[in-house]
Amino acid sequence: MLPKTPPGDPLWALTVAVIYFGSVIAFGAIARAICARLMRRYGADLEDVQKQAGSNRRERDVFLLGFWRKER
C-alpha cells in the first residue's frame, strides 16, 4: 500500500515523475539495444531497407517526432 502523502507534496511529485519517466527511458534504451543487436547480427541498416523499396520510390514529406523532414 502506498503511504499517505499530503496533496501537493513536491517530493512525492518528484518520485512519481522519476518512476514514470525513468521507466519510459529504460524501455526505450532496452528497445534500442535490442534493435542494434539485431541490426548487427543480420547486417541490415536503413540504407539497405530503402534500397529494397526500389528506384521508383518517390520523395515524400514525413512528420517524425515533431519535425517535418524529406524522406528520400
PDB file of N, CA, C and O in Angstrom, chain B, residues numbered from 101:
ATOM      1  N   MET B 101       0.846  -1.174   0.000  1.00  0.00           N
ATOM      2  CA  MET B 101       0.000   0.000   0.000  1.00  0.00           C
ATOM      3  C   MET B 101       0.892   1.239   0.000  1.00  0.00           C
ATOM      4  O   MET B 101       1.921   1.270   0.675  1.00  0.00           O
ATOM      5  N   LEU B 102       0.504   2.229  -0.739  1.00  0.00           N
ATOM      6  CA  LEU B 102       1.273   3.464  -0.805  1.00  0.00           C
ATOM      7  C   LEU B 102       1.076   4.282   0.464  1.00  0.00           C
ATOM      8  O   LEU B 102      -0.005   4.274   1.054  1.00  0.00           O
ATOM      9  N   PRO B 103       2.127   4.990   0.883  1.00  0.00           N
ATOM     10  CA  PRO B 103       1.990   5.807   2.089  1.00  0.00           C
ATOM     11  C   PRO B 103       1.081   7.006   1.825  1.00  0.00           C
ATOM     12  O   PRO B 103       0.975   7.493   0.700  1.00  0.00           O
ATOM     13  N   LYS B 104       0.435   7.464   2.886  1.00  0.00           N
ATOM     14  CA  LYS B 104      -0.405   8.657   2.782  1.00  0.00           C
ATOM     15  C   LYS B 104       0.501   9.875   2.665  1.00  0.00           C
ATOM     16  O   LYS B 104       1.377  10.090   3.502  1.00  0.00           O
ATOM     17  N   THR B 105       0.287  10.657   1.635  1.00  0.00           N
ATOM     18  CA  THR B 105       1.080  11.877   1.446  1.00  0.00           C
ATOM     19  C   THR B 105       0.125  13.048   1.309  1.00  0.00           C
ATOM     20  O   THR B 105      -0.962  12.913   0.747  1.00  0.00           O
ATOM     21  N   PRO B 106       0.532  14.190   1.821  1.00  0.00           N
ATOM     22  CA  PRO B 106      -0.333  15.356   1.669  1.00  0.00           C
ATOM     23  C   PRO B 106      -0.399  15.773   0.198  1.00  0.00           C
ATOM     24  O   PRO B 106       0.592  15.645  -0.521  1.00  0.00           O
ATOM     25  N   PRO B 107      -1.539  16.263  -0.252  1.00  0.00           N
ATOM     26  CA  PRO B 107      -1.634  16.690  -1.646  1.00  0.00           C
ATOM     27  C   PRO B 107      -0.671  17.843  -1.917  1.00  0.00           C
ATOM     28  O   PRO B 107      -0.534  18.761  -1.108  1.00  0.00           O
ATOM     29  N   GLY B 108      -0.026  17.781  -3.038  1.00  0.00           N
ATOM     30  CA  GLY B 108       0.898  18.844  -3.410  1.00  0.00           C
ATOM     31  C   GLY B 108       2.290  18.671  -2.837  1.00  0.00           C
ATOM     32  O   GLY B 108       3.096  19.598  -2.906  1.00  0.00           O
ATOM     33  N   ASP B 109       2.596  17.519  -2.276  1.00  0.00           N
ATOM     34  CA  ASP B 109       3.929  17.271  -1.728  1.00  0.00           C
ATOM     35  C   ASP B 109       4.936  17.209  -2.876  1.00  0.00           C
ATOM     36  O   ASP B 109       4.833  16.325  -3.726  1.00  0.00           O
ATOM     37  N   PRO B 110       5.913  18.131  -2.924  1.00  0.00           N
ATOM     38  CA  PRO B 110       6.847  18.151  -4.058  1.00  0.00           C
ATOM     39  C   PRO B 110       7.727  16.905  -4.139  1.00  0.00           C
ATOM     40  O   PRO B 110       8.104  16.491  -5.235  1.00  0.00           O
ATOM     41  N   LEU B 111       8.054  16.310  -3.017  1.00  0.00           N
ATOM     42  CA  LEU B 111       8.890  15.110  -3.044  1.00  0.00           C
ATOM     43  C   LEU B 111       8.120  13.933  -3.641  1.00  0.00           C
ATOM     44  O   LEU B 111       8.690  13.123  -4.372  1.00  0.00           O
ATOM     45  N   TRP B 112       6.833  13.840  -3.331  1.00  0.00           N
ATOM     46  CA  TRP B 112       6.015  12.773  -3.905  1.00  0.00           C
ATOM     47  C   TRP B 112       5.856  12.979  -5.412  1.00  0.00           C
ATOM     48  O   TRP B 112       5.902  12.017  -6.179  1.00  0.00           O
ATOM     49  N   ALA B 113       5.673  14.215  -5.830  1.00  0.00           N
ATOM     50  CA  ALA B 113       5.564  14.517  -7.261  1.00  0.00           C
ATOM     51  C   ALA B 113       6.860  14.151  -7.980  1.00  0.00           C
ATOM     52  O   ALA B 113       6.823  13.618  -9.089  1.00  0.00           O
ATOM     53  N   LEU B 114       7.986  14.429  -7.368  1.00  0.00           N
ATOM     54  CA  LEU B 114       9.280  14.074  -7.961  1.00  0.00           C
ATOM     55  C   LEU B 114       9.432  12.555  -8.045  1.00  0.00           C
ATOM     56  O   LEU B 114       9.937  12.036  -9.040  1.00  0.00           O
ATOM     57  N   THR B 115       9.002  11.852  -7.017  1.00  0.00           N
ATOM     58  CA  THR B 115       9.073  10.388  -7.022  1.00  0.00           C
ATOM     59  C   THR B 115       8.245   9.801  -8.159  1.00  0.00           C
ATOM     60  O   THR B 115       8.704   8.912  -8.876  1.00  0.00           O
ATOM     61  N   VAL B 116       7.040  10.296  -8.320  1.00  0.00           N
ATOM     62  CA  VAL B 116       6.171   9.812  -9.391  1.00  0.00           C
ATOM     63  C   VAL B 116       6.784  10.124 -10.750  1.00  0.00           C
ATOM     64  O   VAL B 116       6.756   9.280 -11.645  1.00  0.00           O
ATOM     65  N   ALA B 117       7.336  11.319 -10.920  1.00  0.00           N
ATOM     66  CA  ALA B 117       7.953  11.702 -12.195  1.00  0.00           C
ATOM     67  C   ALA B 117       9.152  10.817 -12.515  1.00  0.00           C
ATOM     68  O   ALA B 117       9.329  10.406 -13.662  1.00  0.00           O
ATOM     69  N   VAL B 118       9.974  10.520 -11.517  1.00  0.00           N
ATOM     70  CA  VAL B 118      11.142   9.663 -11.742  1.00  0.00           C
ATOM     71  C   VAL B 118      10.702   8.257 -12.133  1.00  0.00           C
ATOM     72  O   VAL B 118      11.282   7.656 -13.038  1.00  0.00           O
ATOM     73  N   ILE B 119       9.695   7.733 -11.467  1.00  0.00           N
ATOM     74  CA  ILE B 119       9.204   6.396 -11.812  1.00  0.00           C
ATOM     75  C   ILE B 119       8.628   6.396 -13.222  1.00  0.00           C
ATOM     76  O   ILE B 119       8.922   5.495 -14.007  1.00  0.00           O
ATOM     77  N   TYR B 120       7.824   7.377 -13.551  1.00  0.00           N
ATOM     78  CA  TYR B 120       7.170   7.436 -14.860  1.00  0.00           C
ATOM     79  C   TYR B 120       8.192   7.626 -15.980  1.00  0.00           C
ATOM     80  O   TYR B 120       8.265   6.808 -16.897  1.00  0.00           O
ATOM     81  N   PHE B 121       8.974   8.693 -15.909  1.00  0.00           N
ATOM     82  CA  PHE B 121       9.931   8.976 -16.978  1.00  0.00           C
ATOM     83  C   PHE B 121      11.081   7.977 -16.983  1.00  0.00           C
ATOM     84  O   PHE B 121      11.606   7.641 -18.045  1.00  0.00           O
ATOM     85  N   GLY B 122      11.469   7.505 -15.820  1.00  0.00           N
ATOM     86  CA  GLY B 122      12.543   6.514 -15.757  1.00  0.00           C
ATOM     87  C   GLY B 122      12.170   5.220 -16.446  1.00  0.00           C
ATOM     88  O   GLY B 122      12.992   4.616 -17.134  1.00  0.00           O
ATOM     89  N   SER B 123      10.925   4.791 -16.262  1.00  0.00           N
ATOM     90  CA  SER B 123      10.503   3.553 -16.925  1.00  0.00           C
ATOM     91  C   SER B 123      10.421   3.737 -18.435  1.00  0.00           C
ATOM     92  O   SER B 123      10.765   2.821 -19.182  1.00  0.00           O
ATOM     93  N   VAL B 124       9.974   4.891 -18.894  1.00  0.00           N
ATOM     94  CA  VAL B 124       9.905   5.155 -20.336  1.00  0.00           C
ATOM     95  C   VAL B 124      11.307   5.191 -20.934  1.00  0.00           C
ATOM     96  O   VAL B 124      11.541   4.621 -22.000  1.00  0.00           O
ATOM     97  N   ILE B 125      12.232   5.850 -20.264  1.00  0.00           N
ATOM     98  CA  ILE B 125      13.612   5.926 -20.759  1.00  0.00           C
ATOM     99  C   ILE B 125      14.264   4.545 -20.740  1.00  0.00           C
ATOM    100  O   ILE B 125      14.971   4.180 -21.680  1.00  0.00           O
ATOM    101  N   ALA B 126      14.032   3.784 -19.684  1.00  0.00           N
ATOM    102  CA  ALA B 126      14.609   2.435 -19.610  1.00  0.00           C
ATOM    103  C   ALA B 126      14.052   1.543 -20.712  1.00  0.00           C
ATOM    104  O   ALA B 126      14.802   0.796 -21.340  1.00  0.00           O
ATOM    105  N   PHE B 127      12.757   1.609 -20.952  1.00  0.00           N
ATOM    106  CA  PHE B 127      12.147   0.812 -22.015  1.00  0.00           C
ATOM    107  C   PHE B 127      12.729   1.198 -23.375  1.00  0.00           C
ATOM    108  O   PHE B 127      13.024   0.327 -24.194  1.00  0.00           O
ATOM    109  N   GLY B 128      12.895   2.492 -23.617  1.00  0.00           N
ATOM    110  CA  GLY B 128      13.480   2.952 -24.876  1.00  0.00           C
ATOM    111  C   GLY B 128      14.916   2.491 -25.046  1.00  0.00           C
ATOM    112  O   GLY B 128      15.313   2.097 -26.142  1.00  0.00           O
ATOM    113  N   ALA B 129      15.697   2.536 -23.982  1.00  0.00           N
ATOM    114  CA  ALA B 129      17.093   2.098 -24.056  1.00  0.00           C
ATOM    115  C   ALA B 129      17.186   0.601 -24.327  1.00  0.00           C
ATOM    116  O   ALA B 129      18.037   0.158 -25.099  1.00  0.00           O
ATOM    117  N   ILE B 130      16.320  -0.171 -23.699  1.00  0.00           N
ATOM    118  CA  ILE B 130      16.321  -1.617 -23.934  1.00  0.00           C
ATOM    119  C   ILE B 130      15.905  -1.925 -25.367  1.00  0.00           C
ATOM    120  O   ILE B 130      16.522  -2.765 -26.022  1.00  0.00           O
ATOM    121  N   ALA B 131      14.868  -1.257 -25.859  1.00  0.00           N
ATOM    122  CA  ALA B 131      14.418  -1.479 -27.240  1.00  0.00           C
ATOM    123  C   ALA B 131      15.506  -1.082 -28.233  1.00  0.00           C
ATOM    124  O   ALA B 131      15.712  -1.765 -29.237  1.00  0.00           O
ATOM    125  N   ARG B 132      16.195   0.011 -27.957  1.00  0.00           N
ATOM    126  CA  ARG B 132      17.273   0.448 -28.849  1.00  0.00           C
ATOM    127  C   ARG B 132      18.411  -0.571 -28.864  1.00  0.00           C
ATOM    128  O   ARG B 132      18.961  -0.867 -29.925  1.00  0.00           O
ATOM    129  N   ALA B 133      18.764  -1.104 -27.711  1.00  0.00           N
ATOM    130  CA  ALA B 133      19.838  -2.098 -27.642  1.00  0.00           C
ATOM    131  C   ALA B 133      19.458  -3.372 -28.385  1.00  0.00           C
ATOM    132  O   ALA B 133      20.288  -3.964 -29.076  1.00  0.00           O
ATOM    133  N   ILE B 134      18.208  -3.793 -28.244  1.00  0.00           N
ATOM    134  CA  ILE B 134      17.756  -4.995 -28.958  1.00  0.00           C
ATOM    135  C   ILE B 134      17.789  -4.767 -30.459  1.00  0.00           C
ATOM    136  O   ILE B 134      18.251  -5.630 -31.205  1.00  0.00           O
ATOM    137  N   CYS B 135      17.305  -3.617 -30.911  1.00  0.00           N
ATOM    138  CA  CYS B 135      17.325  -3.307 -32.350  1.00  0.00           C
ATOM    139  C   CYS B 135      18.755  -3.236 -32.872  1.00  0.00           C
ATOM    140  O   CYS B 135      19.040  -3.743 -33.956  1.00  0.00           O
ATOM    141  N   ALA B 136      19.649  -2.619 -32.123  1.00  0.00           N
ATOM    142  CA  ALA B 136      21.043  -2.517 -32.559  1.00  0.00           C
ATOM    143  C   ALA B 136      21.680  -3.900 -32.658  1.00  0.00           C
ATOM    144  O   ALA B 136      22.426  -4.172 -33.598  1.00  0.00           O
ATOM    145  N   ARG B 137      21.394  -4.765 -31.704  1.00  0.00           N
ATOM    146  CA  ARG B 137      21.947  -6.119 -31.736  1.00  0.00           C
ATOM    147  C   ARG B 137      21.425  -6.891 -32.949  1.00  0.00           C
ATOM    148  O   ARG B 137      22.191  -7.583 -33.619  1.00  0.00           O
ATOM    149  N   LEU B 138      20.141  -6.777 -33.230  1.00  0.00           N
ATOM    150  CA  LEU B 138      19.570  -7.456 -34.390  1.00  0.00           C
ATOM    151  C   LEU B 138      20.133  -6.903 -35.698  1.00  0.00           C
ATOM    152  O   LEU B 138      20.397  -7.662 -36.630  1.00  0.00           O
ATOM    153  N   MET B 139      20.315  -5.593 -35.769  1.00  0.00           N
ATOM    154  CA  MET B 139      20.863  -4.991 -36.990  1.00  0.00           C
ATOM    155  C   MET B 139      22.309  -5.443 -37.204  1.00  0.00           C
ATOM    156  O   MET B 139      22.719  -5.695 -38.337  1.00  0.00           O
ATOM    157  N   ARG B 140      23.081  -5.546 -36.120  1.00  0.00           N
ATOM    158  CA  ARG B 140      24.462  -6.030 -36.259  1.00  0.00           C
ATOM    159  C   ARG B 140      24.480  -7.495 -36.678  1.00  0.00           C
ATOM    160  O   ARG B 140      25.303  -7.898 -37.499  1.00  0.00           O
ATOM    161  N   ARG B 141      23.581  -8.286 -36.120  1.00  0.00           N
ATOM    162  CA  ARG B 141      23.561  -9.715 -36.412  1.00  0.00           C
ATOM    163  C   ARG B 141      23.220  -9.982 -37.873  1.00  0.00           C
ATOM    164  O   ARG B 141      23.856 -10.814 -38.521  1.00  0.00           O
ATOM    165  N   TYR B 142      22.228  -9.285 -38.383  1.00  0.00           N
ATOM    166  CA  TYR B 142      21.767  -9.559 -39.739  1.00  0.00           C
ATOM    167  C   TYR B 142      22.359  -8.610 -40.771  1.00  0.00           C
ATOM    168  O   TYR B 142      22.087  -8.762 -41.962  1.00  0.00           O
ATOM    169  N   GLY B 143      23.149  -7.653 -40.357  1.00  0.00           N
ATOM    170  CA  GLY B 143      23.864  -6.774 -41.274  1.00  0.00           C
ATOM    171  C   GLY B 143      22.976  -5.840 -42.076  1.00  0.00           C
ATOM    172  O   GLY B 143      23.366  -5.413 -43.162  1.00  0.00           O
ATOM    173  N   ALA B 144      21.824  -5.520 -41.586  1.00  0.00           N
ATOM    174  CA  ALA B 144      20.928  -4.615 -42.295  1.00  0.00           C
ATOM    175  C   ALA B 144      20.983  -3.241 -41.644  1.00  0.00           C
ATOM    176  O   ALA B 144      21.138  -3.118 -40.429  1.00  0.00           O
ATOM    177  N   ASP B 145      20.854  -2.217 -42.468  1.00  0.00           N
ATOM    178  CA  ASP B 145      20.726  -0.872 -41.944  1.00  0.00           C
ATOM    179  C   ASP B 145      19.666  -0.141 -42.757  1.00  0.00           C
ATOM    180  O   ASP B 145      19.056  -0.718 -43.658  1.00  0.00           O
ATOM    181  N   LEU B 146      19.451   1.118 -42.438  1.00  0.00           N
ATOM    182  CA  LEU B 146      18.375   1.862 -43.073  1.00  0.00           C
ATOM    183  C   LEU B 146      18.567   1.972 -44.578  1.00  0.00           C
ATOM    184  O   LEU B 146      17.597   1.890 -45.331  1.00  0.00           O
ATOM    185  N   GLU B 147      19.798   2.154 -45.023  1.00  0.00           N
ATOM    186  CA  GLU B 147      20.051   2.266 -46.466  1.00  0.00           C
ATOM    187  C   GLU B 147      19.679   0.976 -47.191  1.00  0.00           C
ATOM    188  O   GLU B 147      19.138   1.027 -48.296  1.00  0.00           O
ATOM    189  N   ASP B 148      19.957  -0.164 -46.594  1.00  0.00           N
ATOM    190  CA  ASP B 148      19.581  -1.442 -47.209  1.00  0.00           C
ATOM    191  C   ASP B 148      18.063  -1.573 -47.337  1.00  0.00           C
ATOM    192  O   ASP B 148      17.550  -2.044 -48.353  1.00  0.00           O
ATOM    193  N   VAL B 149      17.371  -1.155 -46.312  1.00  0.00           N
ATOM    194  CA  VAL B 149      15.910  -1.240 -46.340  1.00  0.00           C
ATOM    195  C   VAL B 149      15.344  -0.312 -47.410  1.00  0.00           C
ATOM    196  O   VAL B 149      14.406  -0.681 -48.116  1.00  0.00           O
ATOM    197  N   GLN B 150      15.911   0.894 -47.536  1.00  0.00           N
ATOM    198  CA  GLN B 150      15.437   1.829 -48.550  1.00  0.00           C
ATOM    199  C   GLN B 150      15.753   1.336 -49.954  1.00  0.00           C
ATOM    200  O   GLN B 150      14.982   1.587 -50.880  1.00  0.00           O
ATOM    201  N   LYS B 151      16.867   0.642 -50.132  1.00  0.00           N
ATOM    202  CA  LYS B 151      17.202   0.087 -51.444  1.00  0.00           C
ATOM    203  C   LYS B 151      16.199  -0.979 -51.862  1.00  0.00           C
ATOM    204  O   LYS B 151      15.921  -1.136 -53.051  1.00  0.00           O
ATOM    205  N   GLN B 152      15.660  -1.705 -50.906  1.00  0.00           N
ATOM    206  CA  GLN B 152      14.676  -2.734 -51.214  1.00  0.00           C
ATOM    207  C   GLN B 152      13.395  -2.137 -51.788  1.00  0.00           C
ATOM    208  O   GLN B 152      12.657  -2.813 -52.506  1.00  0.00           O
ATOM    209  N   ALA B 153      13.134  -0.877 -51.472  1.00  0.00           N
ATOM    210  CA  ALA B 153      11.929  -0.230 -51.986  1.00  0.00           C
ATOM    211  C   ALA B 153      12.051   0.060 -53.474  1.00  0.00           C
ATOM    212  O   ALA B 153      11.043   0.274 -54.147  1.00  0.00           O
ATOM    213  N   GLY B 154      13.270   0.071 -53.995  1.00  0.00           N
ATOM    214  CA  GLY B 154      13.473   0.250 -55.426  1.00  0.00           C
ATOM    215  C   GLY B 154      13.728   1.696 -55.813  1.00  0.00           C
ATOM    216  O   GLY B 154      13.624   2.610 -54.995  1.00  0.00           O
ATOM    217  N   SER B 155      14.063   1.878 -57.080  1.00  0.00           N
ATOM    218  CA  SER B 155      14.398   3.212 -57.574  1.00  0.00           C
ATOM    219  C   SER B 155      13.155   4.035 -57.881  1.00  0.00           C
ATOM    220  O   SER B 155      13.259   5.250 -58.047  1.00  0.00           O
ATOM    221  N   ASN B 156      11.987   3.416 -57.962  1.00  0.00           N
ATOM    222  CA  ASN B 156      10.751   4.142 -58.254  1.00  0.00           C
ATOM    223  C   ASN B 156      10.140   4.777 -57.012  1.00  0.00           C
ATOM    224  O   ASN B 156       9.061   5.367 -57.076  1.00  0.00           O
ATOM    225  N   ARG B 157      10.814   4.658 -55.914  1.00  0.00           N
ATOM    226  CA  ARG B 157      10.311   5.210 -54.663  1.00  0.00           C
ATOM    227  C   ARG B 157      10.385   6.729 -54.720  1.00  0.00           C
ATOM    228  O   ARG B 157      11.451   7.288 -54.978  1.00  0.00           O
ATOM    229  N   ARG B 158       9.282   7.389 -54.486  1.00  0.00           N
ATOM    230  CA  ARG B 158       9.255   8.847 -54.586  1.00  0.00           C
ATOM    231  C   ARG B 158       9.629   9.497 -53.258  1.00  0.00           C
ATOM    232  O   ARG B 158       9.503   8.889 -52.194  1.00  0.00           O
ATOM    233  N   GLU B 159      10.092  10.746 -53.340  1.00  0.00           N
ATOM    234  CA  GLU B 159      10.358  11.508 -52.127  1.00  0.00           C
ATOM    235  C   GLU B 159       9.030  11.910 -51.510  1.00  0.00           C
ATOM    236  O   GLU B 159       8.047  12.143 -52.214  1.00  0.00           O
ATOM    237  N   ARG B 160       9.014  11.989 -50.199  1.00  0.00           N
ATOM    238  CA  ARG B 160       7.798  12.427 -49.535  1.00  0.00           C
ATOM    239  C   ARG B 160       8.162  13.142 -48.248  1.00  0.00           C
ATOM    240  O   ARG B 160       9.230  12.926 -47.675  1.00  0.00           O
ATOM    241  N   ASP B 161       7.257  13.994 -47.809  1.00  0.00           N
ATOM    242  CA  ASP B 161       7.431  14.687 -46.541  1.00  0.00           C
ATOM    243  C   ASP B 161       6.822  13.829 -45.443  1.00  0.00           C
ATOM    244  O   ASP B 161       5.690  13.360 -45.562  1.00  0.00           O
ATOM    245  N   VAL B 162       7.576  13.630 -44.383  1.00  0.00           N
ATOM    246  CA  VAL B 162       7.074  12.852 -43.256  1.00  0.00           C
ATOM    247  C   VAL B 162       7.238  13.660 -41.974  1.00  0.00           C
ATOM    248  O   VAL B 162       8.148  14.481 -41.853  1.00  0.00           O
ATOM    249  N   PHE B 163       6.355  13.416 -41.035  1.00  0.00           N
ATOM    250  CA  PHE B 163       6.383  14.085 -39.744  1.00  0.00           C
ATOM    251  C   PHE B 163       6.852  13.075 -38.717  1.00  0.00           C
ATOM    252  O   PHE B 163       6.172  12.081 -38.465  1.00  0.00           O
ATOM    253  N   LEU B 164       8.015  13.321 -38.122  1.00  0.00           N
ATOM    254  CA  LEU B 164       8.593  12.375 -37.181  1.00  0.00           C
ATOM    255  C   LEU B 164       9.089  13.112 -35.946  1.00  0.00           C
ATOM    256  O   LEU B 164       9.945  13.992 -36.039  1.00  0.00           O
ATOM    257  N   LEU B 165       8.557  12.755 -34.810  1.00  0.00           N
ATOM    258  CA  LEU B 165       8.972  13.311 -33.520  1.00  0.00           C
ATOM    259  C   LEU B 165       8.915  14.835 -33.493  1.00  0.00           C
ATOM    260  O   LEU B 165       9.810  15.488 -32.956  1.00  0.00           O
ATOM    261  N   GLY B 166       7.870  15.389 -34.069  1.00  0.00           N
ATOM    262  CA  GLY B 166       7.676  16.830 -34.007  1.00  0.00           C
ATOM    263  C   GLY B 166       8.381  17.618 -35.083  1.00  0.00           C
ATOM    264  O   GLY B 166       8.382  18.848 -35.030  1.00  0.00           O
ATOM    265  N   PHE B 167       8.984  16.957 -36.063  1.00  0.00           N
ATOM    266  CA  PHE B 167       9.704  17.659 -37.119  1.00  0.00           C
ATOM    267  C   PHE B 167       9.280  17.127 -38.482  1.00  0.00           C
ATOM    268  O   PHE B 167       9.046  15.930 -38.652  1.00  0.00           O
ATOM    269  N   TRP B 168       9.185  18.035 -39.448  1.00  0.00           N
ATOM    270  CA  TRP B 168       8.943  17.633 -40.829  1.00  0.00           C
ATOM    271  C   TRP B 168      10.285  17.417 -41.490  1.00  0.00           C
ATOM    272  O   TRP B 168      11.213  18.200 -41.288  1.00  0.00           O
ATOM    273  N   ARG B 169      10.397  16.368 -42.273  1.00  0.00           N
ATOM    274  CA  ARG B 169      11.638  16.116 -42.996  1.00  0.00           C
ATOM    275  C   ARG B 169      11.326  15.455 -44.322  1.00  0.00           C
ATOM    276  O   ARG B 169      10.255  14.877 -44.506  1.00  0.00           O
ATOM    277  N   LYS B 170      12.281  15.547 -45.254  1.00  0.00           N
ATOM    278  CA  LYS B 170      12.141  14.901 -46.556  1.00  0.00           C
ATOM    279  C   LYS B 170      12.661  13.480 -46.444  1.00  0.00           C
ATOM    280  O   LYS B 170      13.766  13.253 -45.952  1.00  0.00           O
ATOM    281  N   GLU B 171      11.868  12.529 -46.898  1.00  0.00           N
ATOM    282  CA  GLU B 171      12.317  11.146 -46.919  1.00  0.00           C
ATOM    283  C   GLU B 171      12.728  10.818 -48.341  1.00  0.00           C
ATOM    284  O   GLU B 171      11.918  10.891 -49.265  1.00  0.00           O
ATOM    285  N   ARG B 172      13.972  10.461 -48.510  1.00  0.00           N
ATOM    286  CA  ARG B 172      14.496  10.186 -49.850  1.00  0.00           C
ATOM    287  C   ARG B 172      14.633   8.716 -50.066  1.00  0.00           C
ATOM    288  O   ARG B 172      15.060   8.287 -51.138  1.00  0.00           O
TER     289      ARG B 172
END
